[in-house]
Amino acid sequence: MAKRKSATLRWDVKSAGKDVRDLSKKLGDGMKLLSVDPERAKDWEKDKAKLEAVAPTPETLIAIYGATGAGKSSLVNALLGDNIVPTSGLRACTSVVTKISHHKKQKICAEITFISEKEWMQELEVLLKDLAKDENTACIGDVRTDKPAQTKKAGEKLSKEVEIAWKKIHAVYPTLQLDDLRQNVDATSIINLDPSVLAKLGTTARVEGKTSGKFAEQMSPYIESEFVPSTEDGASASSPPARLWPLIRDVHIRCNAKALATGAVLVDLPGVADTNVARSAIAGKYMKEAERIWVVAHITRAVDDGIAQNLLSEAFKMQLIKGKYDARCITFIASQTDGVSCSEIISALKLHNHPQLQSIERRTKENESDRAQLASHISQKQNQITTMKAELELLKGNGSSTSHAGIKRKALWQRGSSASAKRRRSAGDSSDEEGSSAEESDLTELEDSDEEEDEEEISADESLNPPPGPPLSAMSQATSFGSRMLSEEPEMSVQERIAALQRRIEAAEKELGEDIVRDAKLANESRILQKEKNAFCSLQRSAHAKEVLKAQFKAGLLRAQEPDEDDPDPPEENSTGDLAVFTCSSRDYLRLTGQVKGDGEPQCFLREEDTGIPELQAWCRELTREARHAAAQASLRALRALAIEMNSWIESNGKLAAVNRETLRRRWKSKTTALVSRKLDDRKSGIAERLAAAFEVLTVKCMRDVKKHFKEGLEDKCQEGVRNACDEAVEIVGRYFAGKHWKAQQAIISHNGRWPMGFDLNVSLLEPFTASIAQSFGKVFKRDLFGPIKVQLEIAIIKLLKEFEMSAKDLPQSERDRLSRLNNDCLDATKQTLKDIMIKLDKMKTMKQREIARPLLDIVSDELKGAYTTASRIRGKGSTIKQQETLTRYIDENKGIIFQKAADWILGHLRQLEKIFAHTLGAYMTQLAQKIENQLGMLWEEPTTRDDPTQVAAREDVSKVLCDVLNKANMWLDAAKATKP
């Protein structure tokens, strides 16, 4: 096959994946043209199907967990770019596992899985026990009495434990009243109350909506958890429908979110533990299976309260158990960064002299000064307009010819103005004298005719009925202003004066309007400056939090990686990068993007990027890059291997002389394809038989080494963990219950050590054991268990291929060359197959590792179940101390058995894992041995259509296609190698 010159490609997962799909189709079309042995054709079809089955975007599971109130659901919505996950405190999606993945459909779909009838029955029994604890006493808030049982009236506050139990039962069965549940009602009778609810148990409901709003409407009946209290007489005004949120096991939402398009799957875990065992198990399962863990905490608690450190510690131990030490596996997200107190942040971080802050404060002072000056100017302008409008009213009154009184008022007003003018003339103003004389001459005749009578009449009229007008101050200003106006424009008529005054008012109002607009702009600038200051303080706080959290994580990582004295493997240097820390404001991002309506403007940030959400969205896509690249390259390698095999068949089939084909067949073809017995002897000389026998020897040796590695790596550590757990068990119980309210103790004991306020005694008891084995457990599985056998397998294959080639030394040179090329192609394909096998084994190892670690907590819980039950039955005076003593005594007497069972579980499953590895590796080796023989068997395979012109042409056409396929596959693989991982 002629080789073409390769062009340079830039590695791109999406483009490479598209080419794989297109080229795979071409290979399929080529297969249909070739007349091939049915068995070989079937093998090719299987290889093609495997190639097409490789997911172009493999899923990367990201578990999101943190303290209650951290805003995980709002954060998820911001990441998704839509309000898909309910965030209301009255909704159950914040208390059940919610998985969100991508699909290409525009609508939003969800699968809601309900717990089984058995699981609901078990939970009901626990809830009824919780309610029974309040049977003999009344509880209002924290005040308790020794009176006989009292009916709980509407509005009375139940104890926390009883309230949770009551809300769950009442949500599902709203016709039940609290008193009904205290009348020896059992779980069976309750569960049979509503056949429609019973029918939901163990089923899966599916909802969908074209928009997030429609989706929310469809989800509402399942997730709404608002508590509707009973009326005082024991009956609701109307029977509300059953709320199903307590029955939900988990929710799986699929949407077309850009952040998830590359394969990220978000799992929003409940903020606290759950009394429902099924939901708790689901949450624990996701936590252990997740490739990535996101820890979310409120920004104000991230550093100061130590909550972040506790959450990181738990996530970190989980990753140690899984053998992952790099910080990339854990991401910390400090949420709600829009909540700032600038003065506190500036003081705490000593930011007073920061140039950026000083610039903001300088501009703020300038803004305040400008606003103060403008406010004064606006006030003056408003007074001036008020005065002019008062004058206008006076002029309009004096301009009426039929208003004798108005004329007389005008005359008197002008006389007053004249007197003022005379006083000004005494100061030497000649122009005012002239104006005053003109005014007086105009009014002389009127004054002489009836002055005294008019004065008396006007005085009497005004004393009884004062004329309308502005306040005294405005009138006084109007009088002063009017005198100046009349003196300056003596020849103007009243109407002209009115028009002039109106023009002045319009001009002043225009100026005032411009000033008001400017003031609004300054006010907006002030708001922007405050937000700029808020954003500055928030970002400075975020930068500080990032530094502290990274330092804390690194210190914890270094402590965890301190080598044991007996550990021959030192910790890897530079095996970690910085902890990925993001500081985010979901609320401001949602406001800036218009994702929510009616919440007002952003409180802190002016730019989307400052909210941290765009950066987190990019990180979400980045975390999937490794898996996507690996999947794309695996597809390309599989494509190339299939193309090489097809091309080898075209070049080899029927090309050897018949006698030579027969010679090779007798010498190297296996007698059976089953390969049941792999013992190597003279009677089994076929390629597959000999390879299978050699592979079996290597597999046995490999598994012997794995067994030794498991034993040396964990057996001693498990026993050390048992000793440490036993030594600390009694002290842990005492420390755990110290300071807890007696009601909290009762709740914990009655729930087998678990309680939704975040307490779990079983976790505390197991902590010394897991801490002892965590590092060693991770190292045992981190080691490359199958690297040595891979090298030995390649050596065995090369040895046999050389022997195969030497057996053809008597063939013609052209046939030997053909055999040599086939040998090389076979070796290349085999090396790639071995690499793929090792990848599969490594994935299996990781999966089994998680399965082994997962049940440890359940083992301890199950062993203590009897003790919890016994302690919970203790009632009466002094019961709190007696409960502790009973539980402590049981743990002290049985601690060795309890923790040894945990150790035995691990060691026993490691032995099972050895068998699984041996079986799986053996199966892979059998398939590989047979595949190598099938590929080399092309040389002795009889041609099905010798010299058929149609087949000759088909082979030529397919050969050209294969050339293109191989050329493109090699180009992409070269580009992948050149790309920094």
Stockholm file with secondary structure:
# STOCKHOLM 1.0

chainA/1-981         MAKRKSATLRWDVKSAGKDVRDLSKKLGDGMKLLSVDPERAKDWEKDKAKLEAVAPTPETLIAIYGATGAGKSSLVNALLGDNIVPTSGLRACTSVVTKISHHKKQKICAEITFISEKEWMQELEVLLKDLAKDENTACIGDVRTDKPAQTKKAGEKLSKEVEIAWKKIHAVYPTLQLDDLRQNVDATSIINLDPSVLAKLGTTARVEGKTSGKFAEQMSPYIESEFVPSTEDGASASSPPARLWPLIRDVHIRCNAKALATGAVLVDLPGVADTNVARSAIAGKYMKEAERIWVVAHITRAVDDGIAQNLLSEAFKMQLIKGKYDARCITFIASQTDGVSCSEIISALKLHNHPQLQSIERRTKENESDRAQLASHISQKQNQITTMKAELELLKGNGSSTSHAGIKRKALWQRGSSASAKRRRSAGDSSDEEGSSAEESDLTELEDSDEEEDEEEISADESLNPPPGPPLSAMSQATSFGSRMLSEEPEMSVQERIAALQRRIEAAEKELGEDIVRDAKLANESRILQKEKNAFCSLQRSAHAKEVLKAQFKAGLLRAQEPDEDDPDPPEENSTGDLAVFTCSSRDYLRLTGQVKGDGEPQCFLREEDTGIPELQAWCRELTREARHAAAQASLRALRALAIEMNSWIESNGKLAAVNRETLRRRWKSKTTALVSRKLDDRKSGIAERLAAAFEVLTVKCMRDVKKHFKEGLEDKCQEGVRNACDEAVEIVGRYFAGKHWKAQQAIISHNGRWPMGFDLNVSLLEPFTASIAQSFGKVFKRDLFGPIKVQLEIAIIKLLKEFEMSAKDLPQSERDRLSRLNNDCLDATKQTLKDIMIKLDKMKTMKQREIARPLLDIVSDELKGAYTTASRIRGKGSTIKQQETLTRYIDENKGIIFQKAADWILGHLRQLEKIFAHTLGAYMTQLAQKIENQLGMLWEEPTTRDDPTQVAAREDVSKVLCDVLNKANMWLDAAKATKP
#=GR chainA/1-981 SS CCCCCCCCCCCCHHHHHHHHHHHHHHHHHHHHHSCCCHHHHHHHHHHHHHHHHSCSSCCEEEEEEECTTSCHHHHHHHHHTSCCSCCCTTBGGGTSEEEEEECSSSSEEEEEEECCHHHHHHHHHHHHHHHHTTTTSCEETTEECCSCCCCCCTTCCCCHHHHHHHHHHHHHCTTCCTTGGGSCCCHHHHHTSCHHHHHHTTCEEEEEESSHHHHHHHHHHHHBCCCCCCCTTSCCSSCCCCCCGGGEEEEEEEECCGGGTTSEEEEECCSSCCSCHHHHHHHHHHHHHCSEEEEEEEHHHHSSSSHHHHHHHHHHHHHHHTTCCCGGGEEEEEECTTCCCHHHHHHHHTCTTCHHHHHHHHHHHHHHHHHHHHHHHHHHHHHHHHHHHHHHHHHHHHTCTTCHHHHHHHHHHHHHHHHHHHHHHTTTCHHHHHHHHHHHHHHHHHHHHHHHHHHHHHHHHHHHSCCCCSCHHHHHHHHHHHHHHHHHCTTCCHHHHHHHHHHHHHHHHHHHHHHHHHHHHHHHHHHHHHHHHHHHHHHHHHHHHHHHHHHHHHHHHHHHTCCCTTCSSCCCTTCCCCCEEEECCHHHHHHHTTCSSSSCSCSSCSSGGGGSHHHHHHHHHHTTHHHHHHHHHHHHHHHHHHHHHHHHHHHHTTCSCHHHHHHHHHHHCCSCSSCCCCCCCTTCCSHHHHHHHHHHHHHHHHHHHHHHHHIIIIIHHHHHHHHHHHHHHHHHHHHHHTTCCHHHHHHHHHTTTEETTTEEHHHHHHHHHHHHHHHHHHHHHHSCSSHHHHHHHHHHHHHHHHHHHHTTTTSCHHHHHHHHHHHHHHHHHHHHHHHHHHHHHHHHHHHHHHHHHTTHHHHHHHHHHHHHHHHHTCCSTTHHHHHHHHHHHHHHHHHHHHHHHHHHHHHHHHHHHHHHHHHHHHHHHHHHHHHHHHHHGGGTSCCSSTTCHHHHHHHHHHHHHHHHHHHHHHHHHHHHHHSCC
#=GC SS_cons         CCCCCCCCCCCCHHHHHHHHHHHHHHHHHHHHHSCCCHHHHHHHHHHHHHHHHSCSSCCEEEEEEECTTSCHHHHHHHHHTSCCSCCCTTBGGGTSEEEEEECSSSSEEEEEEECCHHHHHHHHHHHHHHHHTTTTSCEETTEECCSCCCCCCTTCCCCHHHHHHHHHHHHHCTTCCTTGGGSCCCHHHHHTSCHHHHHHTTCEEEEEESSHHHHHHHHHHHHBCCCCCCCTTSCCSSCCCCCCGGGEEEEEEEECCGGGTTSEEEEECCSSCCSCHHHHHHHHHHHHHCSEEEEEEEHHHHSSSSHHHHHHHHHHHHHHHTTCCCGGGEEEEEECTTCCCHHHHHHHHTCTTCHHHHHHHHHHHHHHHHHHHHHHHHHHHHHHHHHHHHHHHHHHHHTCTTCHHHHHHHHHHHHHHHHHHHHHHTTTCHHHHHHHHHHHHHHHHHHHHHHHHHHHHHHHHHHHSCCCCSCHHHHHHHHHHHHHHHHHCTTCCHHHHHHHHHHHHHHHHHHHHHHHHHHHHHHHHHHHHHHHHHHHHHHHHHHHHHHHHHHHHHHHHHHHTCCCTTCSSCCCTTCCCCCEEEECCHHHHHHHTTCSSSSCSCSSCSSGGGGSHHHHHHHHHHTTHHHHHHHHHHHHHHHHHHHHHHHHHHHHTTCSCHHHHHHHHHHHCCSCSSCCCCCCCTTCCSHHHHHHHHHHHHHHHHHHHHHHHHIIIIIHHHHHHHHHHHHHHHHHHHHHHTTCCHHHHHHHHHTTTEETTTEEHHHHHHHHHHHHHHHHHHHHHHSCSSHHHHHHHHHHHHHHHHHHHHTTTTSCHHHHHHHHHHHHHHHHHHHHHHHHHHHHHHHHHHHHHHHHHTTHHHHHHHHHHHHHHHHHTCCSTTHHHHHHHHHHHHHHHHHHHHHHHHHHHHHHHHHHHHHHHHHHHHHHHHHHHHHHHHHHGGGTSCCSSTTCHHHHHHHHHHHHHHHHHHHHHHHHHHHHHHSCC
//
